[in-house]
Amino acid sequence: MKLPVIKSVVQFIEQNDEDYILETLEVLEHLSQAQGLKDEEVEVIGELISNMYGGLEVIKEMKNGTPMKDALNGFMKRVLGSIDK
């Protein structure tokens, strides 16, 4: 996951609507199942999916009153904490 990409997704949701991200996720998840994709291509799609879900998690925290910077940092700490376990 890349913080700048997640931040960009959050900004997109703020300017538009999270439904765009949800629909894009559906398309990407469908594409990831396509036959003939190379491992590297599936990895790129997976990274995009992860970042978009991260953006949705950050937006959820922001809707609960958490400032963007704190929501982003908290999300990344949770991600890094789960990797360390």
Distance bins in CASP14 RR format, pairs under 12 A and 6 or more apart:
PFRMAT RR
TARGET T0000
AUTHOR 0000-0000-0000
RMODE 2
METHOD distances of the structure
MODEL  1
1 7 0 0 0 0 0 1 0 0 0 0 0
1 9 0 0 0 0 0 1 0 0 0 0 0
1 46 0 0 0 0 0 1 0 0 0 0 0
1 47 1 0 0 1 0 0 0 0 0 0 0
1 48 0 0 0 0 0 1 0 0 0 0 0
1 49 0 0 0 0 0 1 0 0 0 0 0
1 50 1 0 1 0 0 0 0 0 0 0 0
1 51 1 0 1 0 0 0 0 0 0 0 0
1 52 0 0 0 0 0 1 0 0 0 0 0
1 53 0 0 0 0 1 0 0 0 0 0 0
1 54 1 0 0 1 0 0 0 0 0 0 0
1 55 0 0 0 0 1 0 0 0 0 0 0
1 57 0 0 0 0 0 1 0 0 0 0 0
1 58 0 0 0 0 0 1 0 0 0 0 0
1 72 0 0 0 0 0 1 0 0 0 0 0
1 75 0 0 0 0 1 0 0 0 0 0 0
1 76 1 0 0 1 0 0 0 0 0 0 0
1 77 0 0 0 0 0 1 0 0 0 0 0
1 78 0 0 0 0 0 1 0 0 0 0 0
1 79 1 0 1 0 0 0 0 0 0 0 0
1 80 0 0 0 0 1 0 0 0 0 0 0
1 82 0 0 0 0 0 1 0 0 0 0 0
1 83 0 0 0 0 1 0 0 0 0 0 0
2 8 0 0 0 0 1 0 0 0 0 0 0
2 9 0 0 0 0 0 1 0 0 0 0 0
2 47 1 0 0 1 0 0 0 0 0 0 0
2 48 0 0 0 0 0 1 0 0 0 0 0
2 50 0 0 0 0 1 0 0 0 0 0 0
2 51 1 0 0 1 0 0 0 0 0 0 0
2 52 0 0 0 0 0 1 0 0 0 0 0
2 54 0 0 0 0 0 1 0 0 0 0 0
2 55 0 0 0 0 0 1 0 0 0 0 0
2 72 0 0 0 0 0 1 0 0 0 0 0
2 76 0 0 0 0 1 0 0 0 0 0 0
2 79 0 0 0 0 0 1 0 0 0 0 0
3 9 0 0 0 0 0 1 0 0 0 0 0
3 10 0 0 0 0 0 1 0 0 0 0 0
3 51 0 0 0 0 1 0 0 0 0 0 0
3 54 0 0 0 0 0 1 0 0 0 0 0
3 55 0 0 0 0 0 1 0 0 0 0 0
3 58 0 0 0 0 1 0 0 0 0 0 0
3 68 0 0 0 0 0 1 0 0 0 0 0
3 69 0 0 0 0 0 1 0 0 0 0 0
3 71 0 0 0 0 0 1 0 0 0 0 0
3 72 1 0 0 1 0 0 0 0 0 0 0
3 73 0 0 0 0 1 0 0 0 0 0 0
3 74 0 0 0 0 0 1 0 0 0 0 0
3 75 0 0 0 0 1 0 0 0 0 0 0
3 76 1 0 1 0 0 0 0 0 0 0 0
3 77 0 0 0 0 0 1 0 0 0 0 0
3 79 0 0 0 0 1 0 0 0 0 0 0
3 80 0 0 0 0 0 1 0 0 0 0 0
4 10 0 0 0 0 0 1 0 0 0 0 0
4 11 0 0 0 0 0 1 0 0 0 0 0
4 51 0 0 0 0 1 0 0 0 0 0 0
4 55 0 0 0 0 0 1 0 0 0 0 0
4 72 0 0 0 0 1 0 0 0 0 0 0
4 76 0 0 0 0 0 1 0 0 0 0 0
5 11 0 0 0 0 0 1 0 0 0 0 0
5 12 0 0 0 0 0 1 0 0 0 0 0
5 44 0 0 0 0 0 1 0 0 0 0 0
5 46 0 0 0 0 0 1 0 0 0 0 0
5 47 0 0 0 0 1 0 0 0 0 0 0
5 48 0 0 0 0 1 0 0 0 0 0 0
5 49 0 0 0 0 0 1 0 0 0 0 0
5 50 0 0 0 0 1 0 0 0 0 0 0
5 51 1 0 1 0 0 0 0 0 0 0 0
5 52 0 0 0 0 1 0 0 0 0 0 0
5 53 0 0 0 0 0 1 0 0 0 0 0
5 54 0 0 0 0 1 0 0 0 0 0 0
5 55 0 0 0 0 1 0 0 0 0 0 0
5 58 0 0 0 0 0 1 0 0 0 0 0
5 72 0 0 0 0 0 1 0 0 0 0 0
5 76 0 0 0 0 0 1 0 0 0 0 0
6 12 0 0 0 0 0 1 0 0 0 0 0
6 13 0 0 0 0 0 1 0 0 0 0 0
6 21 0 0 0 0 0 1 0 0 0 0 0
6 47 0 0 0 0 0 1 0 0 0 0 0
6 48 0 0 0 0 0 1 0 0 0 0 0
6 50 0 0 0 0 1 0 0 0 0 0 0
6 51 1 0 1 0 0 0 0 0 0 0 0
6 52 0 0 0 0 1 0 0 0 0 0 0
6 53 0 0 0 0 1 0 0 0 0 0 0
6 54 1 0 1 0 0 0 0 0 0 0 0
6 55 1 0 1 0 0 0 0 0 0 0 0
6 56 0 0 0 0 1 0 0 0 0 0 0
6 57 0 0 0 0 1 0 0 0 0 0 0
6 58 1 0 0 1 0 0 0 0 0 0 0
6 59 0 0 0 0 0 1 0 0 0 0 0
6 61 0 0 0 0 0 1 0 0 0 0 0
6 68 0 0 0 0 0 1 0 0 0 0 0
6 71 0 0 0 0 1 0 0 0 0 0 0
6 72 1 0 0 1 0 0 0 0 0 0 0
6 73 0 0 0 0 0 1 0 0 0 0 0
6 74 0 0 0 0 0 1 0 0 0 0 0
6 75 1 0 0 1 0 0 0 0 0 0 0
6 76 0 0 0 0 1 0 0 0 0 0 0
6 79 0 0 0 0 1 0 0 0 0 0 0
7 13 0 0 0 0 0 1 0 0 0 0 0
7 14 0 0 0 0 0 1 0 0 0 0 0
7 51 0 0 0 0 1 0 0 0 0 0 0
7 54 0 0 0 0 0 1 0 0 0 0 0
7 55 0 0 0 0 1 0 0 0 0 0 0
7 58 0 0 0 0 1 0 0 0 0 0 0
7 59 0 0 0 0 0 1 0 0 0 0 0
7 62 0 0 0 0 0 1 0 0 0 0 0
7 68 1 0 0 1 0 0 0 0 0 0 0
7 69 0 0 0 0 1 0 0 0 0 0 0
7 71 0 0 0 0 0 1 0 0 0 0 0
7 72 1 0 0 1 0 0 0 0 0 0 0
7 73 0 0 0 0 0 1 0 0 0 0 0
7 75 0 0 0 0 0 1 0 0 0 0 0
7 76 0 0 0 0 0 1 0 0 0 0 0
8 14 0 0 0 0 0 1 0 0 0 0 0
8 15 0 0 0 0 0 1 0 0 0 0 0
8 21 0 0 0 0 0 1 0 0 0 0 0
8 48 0 0 0 0 0 1 0 0 0 0 0
8 51 0 0 0 0 1 0 0 0 0 0 0
8 52 0 0 0 0 0 1 0 0 0 0 0
8 54 0 0 0 0 0 1 0 0 0 0 0
8 55 0 0 0 0 1 0 0 0 0 0 0
8 58 0 0 0 0 0 1 0 0 0 0 0
8 68 0 0 0 0 0 1 0 0 0 0 0
8 72 0 0 0 0 0 1 0 0 0 0 0
9 15 0 0 0 0 0 1 0 0 0 0 0
9 16 0 0 0 0 0 1 0 0 0 0 0
9 18 0 0 0 0 1 0 0 0 0 0 0
9 20 0 0 0 0 1 0 0 0 0 0 0
9 21 1 0 0 1 0 0 0 0 0 0 0
9 22 0 0 0 0 0 1 0 0 0 0 0
9 24 0 0 0 0 1 0 0 0 0 0 0
9 25 0 0 0 0 0 1 0 0 0 0 0
9 48 0 0 0 0 1 0 0 0 0 0 0
9 49 0 0 0 0 0 1 0 0 0 0 0
9 50 0 0 0 0 0 1 0 0 0 0 0
9 51 1 0 0 1 0 0 0 0 0 0 0
9 52 1 0 1 0 0 0 0 0 0 0 0
9 53 0 0 0 0 1 0 0 0 0 0 0
9 54 1 0 0 1 0 0 0 0 0 0 0
9 55 1 0 1 0 0 0 0 0 0 0 0
9 56 1 0 0 1 0 0 0 0 0 0 0
9 57 0 0 0 0 0 1 0 0 0 0 0
9 58 1 0 0 1 0 0 0 0 0 0 0
9 59 0 0 0 0 1 0 0 0 0 0 0
9 68 0 0 0 0 0 1 0 0 0 0 0
9 72 0 0 0 0 0 1 0 0 0 0 0
9 75 0 0 0 0 0 1 0 0 0 0 0
10 16 0 0 0 0 0 1 0 0 0 0 0
10 18 0 0 0 0 1 0 0 0 0 0 0
10 21 0 0 0 0 1 0 0 0 0 0 0
10 51 0 0 0 0 0 1 0 0 0 0 0
10 52 0 0 0 0 0 1 0 0 0 0 0
10 53 0 0 0 0 0 1 0 0 0 0 0
10 54 0 0 0 0 1 0 0 0 0 0 0
10 55 1 0 1 0 0 0 0 0 0 0 0
10 56 0 0 0 0 1 0 0 0 0 0 0
10 57 0 0 0 0 1 0 0 0 0 0 0
10 58 1 0 1 0 0 0 0 0 0 0 0
10 59 1 0 1 0 0 0 0 0 0 0 0
10 60 0 0 0 0 0 1 0 0 0 0 0
10 61 0 0 0 0 1 0 0 0 0 0 0
10 62 1 0 0 1 0 0 0 0 0 0 0
10 63 0 0 0 0 0 1 0 0 0 0 0
10 66 0 0 0 0 0 1 0 0 0 0 0
10 67 0 0 0 0 0 1 0 0 0 0 0
10 68 1 0 0 1 0 0 0 0 0 0 0
10 69 0 0 0 0 0 1 0 0 0 0 0
10 71 0 0 0 0 1 0 0 0 0 0 0
10 72 1 0 0 1 0 0 0 0 0 0 0
10 75 0 0 0 0 1 0 0 0 0 0 0
11 21 0 0 0 0 0 1 0 0 0 0 0
11 55 0 0 0 0 1 0 0 0 0 0 0
11 58 0 0 0 0 0 1 0 0 0 0 0
11 59 0 0 0 0 0 1 0 0 0 0 0
11 62 0 0 0 0 0 1 0 0 0 0 0
11 68 0 0 0 0 1 0 0 0 0 0 0
11 72 0 0 0 0 0 1 0 0 0 0 0
12 18 0 0 0 0 1 0 0 0 0 0 0
12 19 0 0 0 0 0 1 0 0 0 0 0
12 20 1 0 0 1 0 0 0 0 0 0 0
12 21 1 0 0 1 0 0 0 0 0 0 0
12 24 0 0 0 0 1 0 0 0 0 0 0
12 51 0 0 0 0 0 1 0 0 0 0 0
12 52 0 0 0 0 1 0 0 0 0 0 0
12 55 0 0 0 0 1 0 0 0 0 0 0
12 56 0 0 0 0 0 1 0 0 0 0 0
12 58 0 0 0 0 0 1 0 0 0 0 0
12 59 0 0 0 0 1 0 0 0 0 0 0
13 19 0 0 0 0 1 0 0 0 0 0 0
13 20 1 0 0 1 0 0 0 0 0 0 0
13 21 1 0 0 1 0 0 0 0 0 0 0
13 22 0 0 0 0 1 0 0 0 0 0 0
13 24 0 0 0 0 0 1 0 0 0 0 0
13 52 0 0 0 0 1 0 0 0 0 0 0
13 54 0 0 0 0 0 1 0 0 0 0 0
13 55 1 0 0 1 0 0 0 0 0 0 0
13 56 1 0 0 1 0 0 0 0 0 0 0
13 57 0 0 0 0 0 1 0 0 0 0 0
13 58 0 0 0 0 1 0 0 0 0 0 0
13 59 1 0 1 0 0 0 0 0 0 0 0
13 60 0 0 0 0 0 1 0 0 0 0 0
13 62 0 0 0 0 1 0 0 0 0 0 0
13 63 0 0 0 0 0 1 0 0 0 0 0
13 68 0 0 0 0 0 1 0 0 0 0 0
13 71 0 0 0 0 0 1 0 0 0 0 0
14 20 0 0 0 0 0 1 0 0 0 0 0
14 21 0 0 0 0 0 1 0 0 0 0 0
14 55 0 0 0 0 0 1 0 0 0 0 0
14 58 0 0 0 0 0 1 0 0 0 0 0
14 59 1 0 0 1 0 0 0 0 0 0 0
14 62 0 0 0 0 1 0 0 0 0 0 0
14 63 0 0 0 0 0 1 0 0 0 0 0
14 68 0 0 0 0 1 0 0 0 0 0 0
14 71 0 0 0 0 0 1 0 0 0 0 0
15 21 0 0 0 0 0 1 0 0 0 0 0
15 59 0 0 0 0 0 1 0 0 0 0 0
16 22 0 0 0 0 0 1 0 0 0 0 0
16 23 0 0 0 0 0 1 0 0 0 0 0
16 24 0 0 0 0 0 1 0 0 0 0 0
16 59 0 0 0 0 0 1 0 0 0 0 0
17 23 0 0 0 0 1 0 0 0 0 0 0
17 24 0 0 0 0 0 1 0 0 0 0 0
17 56 0 0 0 0 0 1 0 0 0 0 0
17 59 0 0 0 0 0 1 0 0 0 0 0
18 24 0 0 0 0 0 1 0 0 0 0 0
18 25 0 0 0 0 0 1 0 0 0 0 0
18 52 0 0 0 0 1 0 0 0 0 0 0
18 53 0 0 0 0 0 1 0 0 0 0 0
18 54 0 0 0 0 0 1 0 0 0 0 0
18 55 0 0 0 0 1 0 0 0 0 0 0
18 56 1 0 0 1 0 0 0 0 0 0 0
18 57 0 0 0 0 0 1 0 0 0 0 0
18 58 0 0 0 0 0 1 0 0 0 0 0
18 59 1 0 0 1 0 0 0 0 0 0 0
18 60 0 0 0 0 1 0 0 0 0 0 0
18 62 0 0 0 0 0 1 0 0 0 0 0
18 63 0 0 0 0 1 0 0 0 0 0 0
19 25 0 0 0 0 0 1 0 0 0 0 0
19 26 0 0 0 0 0 1 0 0 0 0 0
19 56 0 0 0 0 0 1 0 0 0 0 0
19 59 0 0 0 0 0 1 0 0 0 0 0
20 26 0 0 0 0 0 1 0 0 0 0 0
20 27 0 0 0 0 0 1 0 0 0 0 0
20 52 0 0 0 0 1 0 0 0 0 0 0
20 56 0 0 0 0 0 1 0 0 0 0 0
21 27 0 0 0 0 0 1 0 0 0 0 0
21 28 0 0 0 0 0 1 0 0 0 0 0
21 48 0 0 0 0 0 1 0 0 0 0 0
21 49 0 0 0 0 0 1 0 0 0 0 0
21 51 0 0 0 0 0 1 0 0 0 0 0
21 52 1 0 1 0 0 0 0 0 0 0 0
21 53 0 0 0 0 1 0 0 0 0 0 0
21 54 0 0 0 0 1 0 0 0 0 0 0
21 55 1 0 0 1 0 0 0 0 0 0 0
21 56 1 0 0 1 0 0 0 0 0 0 0
21 57 0 0 0 0 0 1 0 0 0 0 0
21 58 0 0 0 0 0 1 0 0 0 0 0
21 59 0 0 0 0 1 0 0 0 0 0 0
22 28 0 0 0 0 0 1 0 0 0 0 0
22 29 0 0 0 0 0 1 0 0 0 0 0
22 49 0 0 0 0 0 1 0 0 0 0 0
22 52 0 0 0 0 1 0 0 0 0 0 0
22 53 0 0 0 0 0 1 0 0 0 0 0
22 55 0 0 0 0 0 1 0 0 0 0 0
22 56 1 0 0 1 0 0 0 0 0 0 0
22 59 0 0 0 0 0 1 0 0 0 0 0
23 29 0 0 0 0 0 1 0 0 0 0 0
23 30 0 0 0 0 0 1 0 0 0 0 0
23 52 0 0 0 0 0 1 0 0 0 0 0
24 30 0 0 0 0 0 1 0 0 0 0 0
24 31 0 0 0 0 0 1 0 0 0 0 0
24 45 0 0 0 0 0 1 0 0 0 0 0
24 48 0 0 0 0 1 0 0 0 0 0 0
24 49 0 0 0 0 1 0 0 0 0 0 0
24 51 0 0 0 0 0 1 0 0 0 0 0
24 52 1 0 0 1 0 0 0 0 0 0 0
24 53 0 0 0 0 0 1 0 0 0 0 0
24 55 0 0 0 0 0 1 0 0 0 0 0
24 56 0 0 0 0 0 1 0 0 0 0 0
25 31 0 0 0 0 0 1 0 0 0 0 0
25 32 0 0 0 0 0 1 0 0 0 0 0
25 45 0 0 0 0 0 1 0 0 0 0 0
25 46 0 0 0 0 0 1 0 0 0 0 0
25 48 0 0 0 0 1 0 0 0 0 0 0
25 49 1 0 0 1 0 0 0 0 0 0 0
25 50 0 0 0 0 0 1 0 0 0 0 0
25 51 0 0 0 0 0 1 0 0 0 0 0
25 52 1 0 1 0 0 0 0 0 0 0 0
25 53 1 0 0 1 0 0 0 0 0 0 0
25 54 0 0 0 0 0 1 0 0 0 0 0
25 55 0 0 0 0 0 1 0 0 0 0 0
25 56 0 0 0 0 1 0 0 0 0 0 0
26 32 0 0 0 0 0 1 0 0 0 0 0
26 33 0 0 0 0 0 1 0 0 0 0 0
26 49 0 0 0 0 0 1 0 0 0 0 0
26 52 0 0 0 0 0 1 0 0 0 0 0
27 33 0 0 0 0 0 1 0 0 0 0 0
27 34 0 0 0 0 0 1 0 0 0 0 0
27 45 0 0 0 0 1 0 0 0 0 0 0
27 48 0 0 0 0 0 1 0 0 0 0 0
27 49 0 0 0 0 0 1 0 0 0 0 0
27 52 0 0 0 0 0 1 0 0 0 0 0
28 34 0 0 0 0 0 1 0 0 0 0 0
28 37 0 0 0 0 0 1 0 0 0 0 0
28 41 0 0 0 0 0 1 0 0 0 0 0
28 42 0 0 0 0 0 1 0 0 0 0 0
28 44 0 0 0 0 1 0 0 0 0 0 0
28 45 1 0 1 0 0 0 0 0 0 0 0
28 46 1 0 0 1 0 0 0 0 0 0 0
28 47 0 0 0 0 0 1 0 0 0 0 0
28 48 1 0 1 0 0 0 0 0 0 0 0
28 49 1 0 1 0 0 0 0 0 0 0 0
28 50 0 0 0 0 0 1 0 0 0 0 0
28 51 0 0 0 0 0 1 0 0 0 0 0
28 52 1 0 0 1 0 0 0 0 0 0 0
28 53 0 0 0 0 0 1 0 0 0 0 0
29 42 0 0 0 0 0 1 0 0 0 0 0
29 45 0 0 0 0 1 0 0 0 0 0 0
29 46 0 0 0 0 1 0 0 0 0 0 0
29 48 0 0 0 0 0 1 0 0 0 0 0
29 49 1 0 0 1 0 0 0 0 0 0 0
29 50 0 0 0 0 0 1 0 0 0 0 0
29 52 0 0 0 0 0 1 0 0 0 0 0
29 53 0 0 0 0 0 1 0 0 0 0 0
30 37 0 0 0 0 0 1 0 0 0 0 0
30 45 0 0 0 0 0 1 0 0 0 0 0
30 49 0 0 0 0 0 1 0 0 0 0 0
31 37 1 0 0 1 0 0 0 0 0 0 0
31 41 0 0 0 0 1 0 0 0 0 0 0
31 42 0 0 0 0 1 0 0 0 0 0 0
31 44 0 0 0 0 0 1 0 0 0 0 0
31 45 1 0 0 1 0 0 0 0 0 0 0
31 46 0 0 0 0 1 0 0 0 0 0 0
31 48 0 0 0 0 1 0 0 0 0 0 0
31 49 0 0 0 0 1 0 0 0 0 0 0
32 38 0 0 0 0 0 1 0 0 0 0 0
32 39 0 0 0 0 0 1 0 0 0 0 0
32 41 0 0 0 0 1 0 0 0 0 0 0
32 42 1 0 1 0 0 0 0 0 0 0 0
32 43 0 0 0 0 1 0 0 0 0 0 0
32 44 0 0 0 0 1 0 0 0 0 0 0
32 45 1 0 1 0 0 0 0 0 0 0 0
32 46 1 0 0 1 0 0 0 0 0 0 0
32 47 0 0 0 0 0 1 0 0 0 0 0
32 48 0 0 0 0 1 0 0 0 0 0 0
32 49 1 0 0 1 0 0 0 0 0 0 0
32 50 0 0 0 0 0 1 0 0 0 0 0
33 41 0 0 0 0 0 1 0 0 0 0 0
33 42 0 0 0 0 1 0 0 0 0 0 0
33 45 0 0 0 0 1 0 0 0 0 0 0
33 46 0 0 0 0 0 1 0 0 0 0 0
33 49 0 0 0 0 0 1 0 0 0 0 0
34 41 0 0 0 0 1 0 0 0 0 0 0
34 42 0 0 0 0 1 0 0 0 0 0 0
34 45 0 0 0 0 1 0 0 0 0 0 0
35 41 0 0 0 0 0 1 0 0 0 0 0
35 42 0 0 0 0 0 1 0 0 0 0 0
36 42 0 0 0 0 1 0 0 0 0 0 0
37 43 0 0 0 0 1 0 0 0 0 0 0
37 44 0 0 0 0 1 0 0 0 0 0 0
37 45 1 0 0 1 0 0 0 0 0 0 0
37 46 0 0 0 0 0 1 0 0 0 0 0
38 44 0 0 0 0 1 0 0 0 0 0 0
38 45 0 0 0 0 0 1 0 0 0 0 0
39 45 0 0 0 0 0 1 0 0 0 0 0
39 46 0 0 0 0 0 1 0 0 0 0 0
40 46 0 0 0 0 0 1 0 0 0 0 0
40 47 0 0 0 0 0 1 0 0 0 0 0
41 47 0 0 0 0 0 1 0 0 0 0 0
41 48 0 0 0 0 0 1 0 0 0 0 0
42 48 0 0 0 0 0 1 0 0 0 0 0
42 49 0 0 0 0 0 1 0 0 0 0 0
43 49 0 0 0 0 0 1 0 0 0 0 0
43 50 0 0 0 0 0 1 0 0 0 0 0
44 50 0 0 0 0 0 1 0 0 0 0 0
44 51 0 0 0 0 0 1 0 0 0 0 0
45 51 0 0 0 0 0 1 0 0 0 0 0
45 52 0 0 0 0 0 1 0 0 0 0 0
46 52 0 0 0 0 1 0 0 0 0 0 0
46 53 0 0 0 0 1 0 0 0 0 0 0
47 53 0 0 0 0 0 1 0 0 0 0 0
47 54 0 0 0 0 0 1 0 0 0 0 0
48 54 0 0 0 0 0 1 0 0 0 0 0
48 55 0 0 0 0 0 1 0 0 0 0 0
49 55 0 0 0 0 0 1 0 0 0 0 0
49 56 0 0 0 0 0 1 0 0 0 0 0
50 56 0 0 0 0 0 1 0 0 0 0 0
50 57 0 0 0 0 0 1 0 0 0 0 0
50 75 0 0 0 0 0 1 0 0 0 0 0
50 79 0 0 0 0 1 0 0 0 0 0 0
51 57 0 0 0 0 0 1 0 0 0 0 0
51 58 0 0 0 0 0 1 0 0 0 0 0
51 72 0 0 0 0 0 1 0 0 0 0 0
51 75 0 0 0 0 0 1 0 0 0 0 0
51 76 0 0 0 0 0 1 0 0 0 0 0
51 79 0 0 0 0 0 1 0 0 0 0 0
52 58 0 0 0 0 0 1 0 0 0 0 0
52 59 0 0 0 0 0 1 0 0 0 0 0
53 59 0 0 0 0 0 1 0 0 0 0 0
53 60 0 0 0 0 0 1 0 0 0 0 0
53 75 0 0 0 0 0 1 0 0 0 0 0
53 79 0 0 0 0 0 1 0 0 0 0 0
54 60 0 0 0 0 1 0 0 0 0 0 0
54 61 0 0 0 0 0 1 0 0 0 0 0
54 62 0 0 0 0 0 1 0 0 0 0 0
54 71 0 0 0 0 0 1 0 0 0 0 0
54 72 0 0 0 0 1 0 0 0 0 0 0
54 74 0 0 0 0 0 1 0 0 0 0 0
54 75 1 0 0 1 0 0 0 0 0 0 0
54 76 0 0 0 0 1 0 0 0 0 0 0
54 78 0 0 0 0 0 1 0 0 0 0 0
54 79 0 0 0 0 1 0 0 0 0 0 0
55 61 0 0 0 0 1 0 0 0 0 0 0
55 62 0 0 0 0 1 0 0 0 0 0 0
55 63 0 0 0 0 0 1 0 0 0 0 0
55 68 0 0 0 0 0 1 0 0 0 0 0
55 71 0 0 0 0 1 0 0 0 0 0 0
55 72 0 0 0 0 1 0 0 0 0 0 0
55 75 1 0 0 1 0 0 0 0 0 0 0
55 76 0 0 0 0 0 1 0 0 0 0 0
55 79 0 0 0 0 0 1 0 0 0 0 0
56 62 0 0 0 0 0 1 0 0 0 0 0
56 63 0 0 0 0 0 1 0 0 0 0 0
56 71 0 0 0 0 0 1 0 0 0 0 0
56 75 0 0 0 0 0 1 0 0 0 0 0
57 63 0 0 0 0 0 1 0 0 0 0 0
57 64 0 0 0 0 0 1 0 0 0 0 0
57 66 0 0 0 0 0 1 0 0 0 0 0
57 71 0 0 0 0 1 0 0 0 0 0 0
57 72 0 0 0 0 1 0 0 0 0 0 0
57 74 0 0 0 0 1 0 0 0 0 0 0
57 75 1 0 1 0 0 0 0 0 0 0 0
57 76 0 0 0 0 0 1 0 0 0 0 0
57 78 0 0 0 0 1 0 0 0 0 0 0
57 79 0 0 0 0 1 0 0 0 0 0 0
58 64 0 0 0 0 0 1 0 0 0 0 0
58 65 0 0 0 0 0 1 0 0 0 0 0
58 66 0 0 0 0 1 0 0 0 0 0 0
58 67 0 0 0 0 0 1 0 0 0 0 0
58 68 1 0 0 1 0 0 0 0 0 0 0
58 69 0 0 0 0 0 1 0 0 0 0 0
58 70 0 0 0 0 1 0 0 0 0 0 0
58 71 1 0 1 0 0 0 0 0 0 0 0
58 72 1 0 1 0 0 0 0 0 0 0 0
58 73 0 0 0 0 1 0 0 0 0 0 0
58 74 0 0 0 0 1 0 0 0 0 0 0
58 75 1 0 1 0 0 0 0 0 0 0 0
58 76 0 0 0 0 1 0 0 0 0 0 0
58 78 0 0 0 0 0 1 0 0 0 0 0
58 79 0 0 0 0 0 1 0 0 0 0 0
59 65 0 0 0 0 0 1 0 0 0 0 0
59 66 0 0 0 0 0 1 0 0 0 0 0
59 68 0 0 0 0 1 0 0 0 0 0 0
59 71 1 0 0 1 0 0 0 0 0 0 0
59 72 0 0 0 0 0 1 0 0 0 0 0
59 75 0 0 0 0 0 1 0 0 0 0 0
60 66 0 0 0 0 1 0 0 0 0 0 0
60 71 0 0 0 0 1 0 0 0 0 0 0
60 75 0 0 0 0 1 0 0 0 0 0 0
61 67 0 0 0 0 1 0 0 0 0 0 0
61 68 0 0 0 0 1 0 0 0 0 0 0
61 69 0 0 0 0 0 1 0 0 0 0 0
61 70 1 0 0 1 0 0 0 0 0 0 0
61 71 1 1 0 0 0 0 0 0 0 0 0
61 72 0 0 0 0 1 0 0 0 0 0 0
61 73 0 0 0 0 0 1 0 0 0 0 0
61 74 1 0 0 1 0 0 0 0 0 0 0
61 75 1 0 0 1 0 0 0 0 0 0 0
61 76 0 0 0 0 0 1 0 0 0 0 0
61 77 0 0 0 0 0 1 0 0 0 0 0
61 78 0 0 0 0 0 1 0 0 0 0 0
62 68 1 0 1 0 0 0 0 0 0 0 0
62 69 0 0 0 0 0 1 0 0 0 0 0
62 70 0 0 0 0 1 0 0 0 0 0 0
62 71 1 0 1 0 0 0 0 0 0 0 0
62 72 0 0 0 0 1 0 0 0 0 0 0
62 74 0 0 0 0 0 1 0 0 0 0 0
62 75 0 0 0 0 0 1 0 0 0 0 0
63 71 0 0 0 0 1 0 0 0 0 0 0
64 70 0 0 0 0 0 1 0 0 0 0 0
64 71 0 0 0 0 1 0 0 0 0 0 0
65 71 0 0 0 0 1 0 0 0 0 0 0
66 72 0 0 0 0 1 0 0 0 0 0 0
66 73 0 0 0 0 1 0 0 0 0 0 0
66 74 0 0 0 0 1 0 0 0 0 0 0
66 75 0 0 0 0 1 0 0 0 0 0 0
67 73 0 0 0 0 1 0 0 0 0 0 0
67 74 0 0 0 0 0 1 0 0 0 0 0
68 74 0 0 0 0 0 1 0 0 0 0 0
68 75 0 0 0 0 0 1 0 0 0 0 0
69 75 0 0 0 0 0 1 0 0 0 0 0
69 76 0 0 0 0 0 1 0 0 0 0 0
70 76 0 0 0 0 0 1 0 0 0 0 0
70 77 0 0 0 0 0 1 0 0 0 0 0
71 77 0 0 0 0 0 1 0 0 0 0 0
71 78 0 0 0 0 0 1 0 0 0 0 0
72 78 0 0 0 0 0 1 0 0 0 0 0
72 79 0 0 0 0 0 1 0 0 0 0 0
73 79 0 0 0 0 0 1 0 0 0 0 0
73 80 0 0 0 0 0 1 0 0 0 0 0
74 80 0 0 0 0 1 0 0 0 0 0 0
74 81 0 0 0 0 0 1 0 0 0 0 0
75 81 0 0 0 0 0 1 0 0 0 0 0
75 82 0 0 0 0 0 1 0 0 0 0 0
76 82 0 0 0 0 0 1 0 0 0 0 0
76 83 0 0 0 0 0 1 0 0 0 0 0
77 83 0 0 0 0 0 1 0 0 0 0 0
77 84 0 0 0 0 0 1 0 0 0 0 0
78 84 0 0 0 0 0 1 0 0 0 0 0
78 85 0 0 0 0 0 1 0 0 0 0 0
79 85 0 0 0 0 0 1 0 0 0 0 0
END
